[in-house]
Amino acid sequence: MHALIIVDVQQDFCEGGSLAVEGGAKTAALITEYMNQCGDKYHVVATTRDWHIDPGPHFAEDPDFENTWPVHCVAGTPGAELHENIDTEAIEAEFLKGQYNDGYSGFDGILGDPDMVRSQDGFAGPYGATAAAAAATDDTSITMDDWLREHAVEQITVVGIATDHCVRATALDANDAGYEVRVLTNLTVGVSEESVDAALDEMEDAGVMLSEWPGADAFAH
């Protein structure tokens, strides 16, 4: 079985968000086009989301943009929503990560309750997370690895944001967990050219397959 994992294509990581990556909105649209054209290759599709409640030193007033960051993707807020260019119809599961830590890897995430994810009732935490959204994983302990194995997944294709952070961490953890992993590099976008190149080298050295979707160029034009 083959899974498509869409990493963190959220409002705050796209243009206009609090931690925008240039090209984020275009990447979201490309991923949707890819799903429209190639989605039947996958048995299951899941996404990850940063879902911060109180992530400690991950947030900083004077961030270094390597280990510390501006406030972003607070649970239950508009910035944590999936970008509007992502067609969510095919997504079967959402894994929420980083509630109280950095949460770079999707393999740190917990399956979210879709009703509570979208609830705006009450508030919790110092950054304005909604209480219901903060509790969206309270009644489940299902990790991404649990869910993938329940679905007999052996191969994973990873796309999303950002190549040099959460895509990298998710792909490396999937590889370490024994999955056959591919990253479609032109369906990802990163923070800086230097760190993207380093992340791609690290993933390739670890045994992650890197390739591109040929249809991306045609869609871009």
Contacts in CASP RR format, 6 or more apart in sequence:
PFRMAT RR
TARGET T0000
AUTHOR 0000-0000-0000
METHOD contacts of the structure
MODEL  1
MHALIIVDVQQDFCEGGSLAVEGGAKTAALITEYMNQCGDKYHVVATTRD
WHIDPGPHFAEDPDFENTWPVHCVAGTPGAELHENIDTEAIEAEFLKGQY
NDGYSGFDGILGDPDMVRSQDGFAGPYGATAAAAAATDDTSITMDDWLRE
HAVEQITVVGIATDHCVRATALDANDAGYEVRVLTNLTVGVSEESVDAAL
DEMEDAGVMLSEWPGADAFAH
1 43 0 8 1.000
1 44 0 8 1.000
1 151 0 8 1.000
1 152 0 8 1.000
1 153 0 8 1.000
1 154 0 8 1.000
1 155 0 8 1.000
2 41 0 8 1.000
2 42 0 8 1.000
2 43 0 8 1.000
2 153 0 8 1.000
2 154 0 8 1.000
2 155 0 8 1.000
2 156 0 8 1.000
2 157 0 8 1.000
3 42 0 8 1.000
3 43 0 8 1.000
3 44 0 8 1.000
3 45 0 8 1.000
3 46 0 8 1.000
3 148 0 8 1.000
3 151 0 8 1.000
3 153 0 8 1.000
3 155 0 8 1.000
3 156 0 8 1.000
3 157 0 8 1.000
4 35 0 8 1.000
4 39 0 8 1.000
4 42 0 8 1.000
4 44 0 8 1.000
4 45 0 8 1.000
4 46 0 8 1.000
4 156 0 8 1.000
4 157 0 8 1.000
4 159 0 8 1.000
5 46 0 8 1.000
5 47 0 8 1.000
5 48 0 8 1.000
5 106 0 8 1.000
5 144 0 8 1.000
5 156 0 8 1.000
5 157 0 8 1.000
5 158 0 8 1.000
5 159 0 8 1.000
5 170 0 8 1.000
5 174 0 8 1.000
6 31 0 8 1.000
6 45 0 8 1.000
6 46 0 8 1.000
6 47 0 8 1.000
6 48 0 8 1.000
6 86 0 8 1.000
6 91 0 8 1.000
6 159 0 8 1.000
6 160 0 8 1.000
7 47 0 8 1.000
7 48 0 8 1.000
7 106 0 8 1.000
7 158 0 8 1.000
7 159 0 8 1.000
7 160 0 8 1.000
7 161 0 8 1.000
7 166 0 8 1.000
7 167 0 8 1.000
7 170 0 8 1.000
7 188 0 8 1.000
8 48 0 8 1.000
8 49 0 8 1.000
8 50 0 8 1.000
8 73 0 8 1.000
8 160 0 8 1.000
8 161 0 8 1.000
8 162 0 8 1.000
8 166 0 8 1.000
8 167 0 8 1.000
9 24 0 8 1.000
9 27 0 8 1.000
9 28 0 8 1.000
9 31 0 8 1.000
9 47 0 8 1.000
9 82 0 8 1.000
9 83 0 8 1.000
9 85 0 8 1.000
9 86 0 8 1.000
9 160 0 8 1.000
9 161 0 8 1.000
10 49 0 8 1.000
10 50 0 8 1.000
10 73 0 8 1.000
10 79 0 8 1.000
10 80 0 8 1.000
10 81 0 8 1.000
10 82 0 8 1.000
10 83 0 8 1.000
10 161 0 8 1.000
11 17 0 8 1.000
11 78 0 8 1.000
11 79 0 8 1.000
11 80 0 8 1.000
11 81 0 8 1.000
11 82 0 8 1.000
11 83 0 8 1.000
12 18 0 8 1.000
12 19 0 8 1.000
12 20 0 8 1.000
12 50 0 8 1.000
12 72 0 8 1.000
12 73 0 8 1.000
12 79 0 8 1.000
12 80 0 8 1.000
13 19 0 8 1.000
13 20 0 8 1.000
13 21 0 8 1.000
13 24 0 8 1.000
13 50 0 8 1.000
13 72 0 8 1.000
13 73 0 8 1.000
13 83 0 8 1.000
13 161 0 8 1.000
13 162 0 8 1.000
14 20 0 8 1.000
14 21 0 8 1.000
14 23 0 8 1.000
14 24 0 8 1.000
14 25 0 8 1.000
14 28 0 8 1.000
14 83 0 8 1.000
14 85 0 8 1.000
14 161 0 8 1.000
15 22 0 8 1.000
15 23 0 8 1.000
15 24 0 8 1.000
15 25 0 8 1.000
17 72 0 8 1.000
17 79 0 8 1.000
18 70 0 8 1.000
18 71 0 8 1.000
18 72 0 8 1.000
18 79 0 8 1.000
19 69 0 8 1.000
19 70 0 8 1.000
19 72 0 8 1.000
19 73 0 8 1.000
21 161 0 8 1.000
21 162 0 8 1.000
21 189 0 8 1.000
21 190 0 8 1.000
21 191 0 8 1.000
22 189 0 8 1.000
23 189 0 8 1.000
24 83 0 8 1.000
24 161 0 8 1.000
24 189 0 8 1.000
25 83 0 8 1.000
25 85 0 8 1.000
26 189 0 8 1.000
26 220 0 8 1.000
27 159 0 8 1.000
27 160 0 8 1.000
27 161 0 8 1.000
27 187 0 8 1.000
27 188 0 8 1.000
27 189 0 8 1.000
28 83 0 8 1.000
28 84 0 8 1.000
28 85 0 8 1.000
28 86 0 8 1.000
29 85 0 8 1.000
29 219 0 8 1.000
30 186 0 8 1.000
30 187 0 8 1.000
30 213 0 8 1.000
30 216 0 8 1.000
30 219 0 8 1.000
30 220 0 8 1.000
31 85 0 8 1.000
31 86 0 8 1.000
31 159 0 8 1.000
31 160 0 8 1.000
31 187 0 8 1.000
32 85 0 8 1.000
32 86 0 8 1.000
32 87 0 8 1.000
33 215 0 8 1.000
33 216 0 8 1.000
33 219 0 8 1.000
34 159 0 8 1.000
34 184 0 8 1.000
34 187 0 8 1.000
34 213 0 8 1.000
34 215 0 8 1.000
34 216 0 8 1.000
35 45 0 8 1.000
35 87 0 8 1.000
35 90 0 8 1.000
36 87 0 8 1.000
37 215 0 8 1.000
38 213 0 8 1.000
39 45 0 8 1.000
39 90 0 8 1.000
42 157 0 8 1.000
43 151 0 8 1.000
43 153 0 8 1.000
44 92 0 8 1.000
44 93 0 8 1.000
44 148 0 8 1.000
44 151 0 8 1.000
44 153 0 8 1.000
45 90 0 8 1.000
45 91 0 8 1.000
45 92 0 8 1.000
46 91 0 8 1.000
46 92 0 8 1.000
46 93 0 8 1.000
46 94 0 8 1.000
46 95 0 8 1.000
46 144 0 8 1.000
46 147 0 8 1.000
47 82 0 8 1.000
47 86 0 8 1.000
47 88 0 8 1.000
47 91 0 8 1.000
47 93 0 8 1.000
47 94 0 8 1.000
47 95 0 8 1.000
48 94 0 8 1.000
48 95 0 8 1.000
48 96 0 8 1.000
48 97 0 8 1.000
48 106 0 8 1.000
48 109 0 8 1.000
48 144 0 8 1.000
48 166 0 8 1.000
48 170 0 8 1.000
49 73 0 8 1.000
49 80 0 8 1.000
49 82 0 8 1.000
49 94 0 8 1.000
49 95 0 8 1.000
49 96 0 8 1.000
49 97 0 8 1.000
50 72 0 8 1.000
50 73 0 8 1.000
50 80 0 8 1.000
50 97 0 8 1.000
50 98 0 8 1.000
50 103 0 8 1.000
50 166 0 8 1.000
51 73 0 8 1.000
51 75 0 8 1.000
51 76 0 8 1.000
51 80 0 8 1.000
51 96 0 8 1.000
51 97 0 8 1.000
51 98 0 8 1.000
51 99 0 8 1.000
51 133 0 8 1.000
51 136 0 8 1.000
51 137 0 8 1.000
52 58 0 8 1.000
52 59 0 8 1.000
52 71 0 8 1.000
52 72 0 8 1.000
52 73 0 8 1.000
52 74 0 8 1.000
52 75 0 8 1.000
52 80 0 8 1.000
52 98 0 8 1.000
52 99 0 8 1.000
52 127 0 8 1.000
52 129 0 8 1.000
53 74 0 8 1.000
53 75 0 8 1.000
53 99 0 8 1.000
53 100 0 8 1.000
53 124 0 8 1.000
53 125 0 8 1.000
53 127 0 8 1.000
53 129 0 8 1.000
53 134 0 8 1.000
54 99 0 8 1.000
54 100 0 8 1.000
54 125 0 8 1.000
54 126 0 8 1.000
54 127 0 8 1.000
54 129 0 8 1.000
55 98 0 8 1.000
55 99 0 8 1.000
55 100 0 8 1.000
55 101 0 8 1.000
55 102 0 8 1.000
55 103 0 8 1.000
56 100 0 8 1.000
56 101 0 8 1.000
57 67 0 8 1.000
57 68 0 8 1.000
58 68 0 8 1.000
58 69 0 8 1.000
58 98 0 8 1.000
58 101 0 8 1.000
58 102 0 8 1.000
58 103 0 8 1.000
59 68 0 8 1.000
59 69 0 8 1.000
59 70 0 8 1.000
59 71 0 8 1.000
59 72 0 8 1.000
59 127 0 8 1.000
60 68 0 8 1.000
60 69 0 8 1.000
60 70 0 8 1.000
62 68 0 8 1.000
63 69 0 8 1.000
63 70 0 8 1.000
65 191 0 8 1.000
71 127 0 8 1.000
72 79 0 8 1.000
73 79 0 8 1.000
73 80 0 8 1.000
74 80 0 8 1.000
74 127 0 8 1.000
74 128 0 8 1.000
74 129 0 8 1.000
75 96 0 8 1.000
75 99 0 8 1.000
75 129 0 8 1.000
75 130 0 8 1.000
75 133 0 8 1.000
75 134 0 8 1.000
75 136 0 8 1.000
76 117 0 8 1.000
76 118 0 8 1.000
76 119 0 8 1.000
76 120 0 8 1.000
76 129 0 8 1.000
76 130 0 8 1.000
76 132 0 8 1.000
76 133 0 8 1.000
76 134 0 8 1.000
77 128 0 8 1.000
77 129 0 8 1.000
77 130 0 8 1.000
80 133 0 8 1.000
82 88 0 8 1.000
93 111 0 8 1.000
93 112 0 8 1.000
93 147 0 8 1.000
94 111 0 8 1.000
94 112 0 8 1.000
94 114 0 8 1.000
94 117 0 8 1.000
95 106 0 8 1.000
95 109 0 8 1.000
95 110 0 8 1.000
95 111 0 8 1.000
95 112 0 8 1.000
95 143 0 8 1.000
95 144 0 8 1.000
95 147 0 8 1.000
96 109 0 8 1.000
96 110 0 8 1.000
96 111 0 8 1.000
96 112 0 8 1.000
96 117 0 8 1.000
96 136 0 8 1.000
96 137 0 8 1.000
97 103 0 8 1.000
97 104 0 8 1.000
97 105 0 8 1.000
97 106 0 8 1.000
97 108 0 8 1.000
97 109 0 8 1.000
97 110 0 8 1.000
98 108 0 8 1.000
98 109 0 8 1.000
99 134 0 8 1.000
99 137 0 8 1.000
101 108 0 8 1.000
103 109 0 8 1.000
103 166 0 8 1.000
103 169 0 8 1.000
104 165 0 8 1.000
104 166 0 8 1.000
104 168 0 8 1.000
104 169 0 8 1.000
104 170 0 8 1.000
105 166 0 8 1.000
105 169 0 8 1.000
105 170 0 8 1.000
105 172 0 8 1.000
105 173 0 8 1.000
106 144 0 8 1.000
106 166 0 8 1.000
106 169 0 8 1.000
106 170 0 8 1.000
106 173 0 8 1.000
107 143 0 8 1.000
107 144 0 8 1.000
107 145 0 8 1.000
107 170 0 8 1.000
107 173 0 8 1.000
107 174 0 8 1.000
107 177 0 8 1.000
108 173 0 8 1.000
109 137 0 8 1.000
109 143 0 8 1.000
109 144 0 8 1.000
110 137 0 8 1.000
110 140 0 8 1.000
110 141 0 8 1.000
110 142 0 8 1.000
110 143 0 8 1.000
111 137 0 8 1.000
111 140 0 8 1.000
111 142 0 8 1.000
111 143 0 8 1.000
111 144 0 8 1.000
111 146 0 8 1.000
111 147 0 8 1.000
112 136 0 8 1.000
112 137 0 8 1.000
112 140 0 8 1.000
113 136 0 8 1.000
113 137 0 8 1.000
113 139 0 8 1.000
113 140 0 8 1.000
116 132 0 8 1.000
116 133 0 8 1.000
116 135 0 8 1.000
116 136 0 8 1.000
117 133 0 8 1.000
117 136 0 8 1.000
118 133 0 8 1.000
119 130 0 8 1.000
119 132 0 8 1.000
119 133 0 8 1.000
120 130 0 8 1.000
120 132 0 8 1.000
120 133 0 8 1.000
121 130 0 8 1.000
121 131 0 8 1.000
121 132 0 8 1.000
122 130 0 8 1.000
122 131 0 8 1.000
122 132 0 8 1.000
123 129 0 8 1.000
123 130 0 8 1.000
123 131 0 8 1.000
124 130 0 8 1.000
124 131 0 8 1.000
124 134 0 8 1.000
124 135 0 8 1.000
125 134 0 8 1.000
145 177 0 8 1.000
148 156 0 8 1.000
148 179 0 8 1.000
153 179 0 8 1.000
154 179 0 8 1.000
154 180 0 8 1.000
155 179 0 8 1.000
155 180 0 8 1.000
155 181 0 8 1.000
155 182 0 8 1.000
156 171 0 8 1.000
156 174 0 8 1.000
156 179 0 8 1.000
156 180 0 8 1.000
156 181 0 8 1.000
156 182 0 8 1.000
157 181 0 8 1.000
157 182 0 8 1.000
157 183 0 8 1.000
157 184 0 8 1.000
158 167 0 8 1.000
158 170 0 8 1.000
158 171 0 8 1.000
158 174 0 8 1.000
158 181 0 8 1.000
158 182 0 8 1.000
158 183 0 8 1.000
158 184 0 8 1.000
158 188 0 8 1.000
159 167 0 8 1.000
159 183 0 8 1.000
159 184 0 8 1.000
159 187 0 8 1.000
159 188 0 8 1.000
160 166 0 8 1.000
160 167 0 8 1.000
160 187 0 8 1.000
160 188 0 8 1.000
160 189 0 8 1.000
161 167 0 8 1.000
161 188 0 8 1.000
161 189 0 8 1.000
161 190 0 8 1.000
162 188 0 8 1.000
162 189 0 8 1.000
162 190 0 8 1.000
162 191 0 8 1.000
163 183 0 8 1.000
163 185 0 8 1.000
163 188 0 8 1.000
163 189 0 8 1.000
163 190 0 8 1.000
163 196 0 8 1.000
163 199 0 8 1.000
163 200 0 8 1.000
164 190 0 8 1.000
164 191 0 8 1.000
164 192 0 8 1.000
164 195 0 8 1.000
164 196 0 8 1.000
164 198 0 8 1.000
164 199 0 8 1.000
165 190 0 8 1.000
165 191 0 8 1.000
165 199 0 8 1.000
167 183 0 8 1.000
167 188 0 8 1.000
167 190 0 8 1.000
167 199 0 8 1.000
168 199 0 8 1.000
168 202 0 8 1.000
168 203 0 8 1.000
171 181 0 8 1.000
171 183 0 8 1.000
171 203 0 8 1.000
171 208 0 8 1.000
172 202 0 8 1.000
172 203 0 8 1.000
172 206 0 8 1.000
172 208 0 8 1.000
174 181 0 8 1.000
175 181 0 8 1.000
175 203 0 8 1.000
175 206 0 8 1.000
175 207 0 8 1.000
175 208 0 8 1.000
176 206 0 8 1.000
180 209 0 8 1.000
181 207 0 8 1.000
181 208 0 8 1.000
181 209 0 8 1.000
182 208 0 8 1.000
182 209 0 8 1.000
182 210 0 8 1.000
182 211 0 8 1.000
183 203 0 8 1.000
183 208 0 8 1.000
183 209 0 8 1.000
183 210 0 8 1.000
183 211 0 8 1.000
184 211 0 8 1.000
184 212 0 8 1.000
184 213 0 8 1.000
185 200 0 8 1.000
185 210 0 8 1.000
185 211 0 8 1.000
185 212 0 8 1.000
186 212 0 8 1.000
186 213 0 8 1.000
186 216 0 8 1.000
187 213 0 8 1.000
187 216 0 8 1.000
190 196 0 8 1.000
200 210 0 8 1.000
203 210 0 8 1.000
204 210 0 8 1.000
END
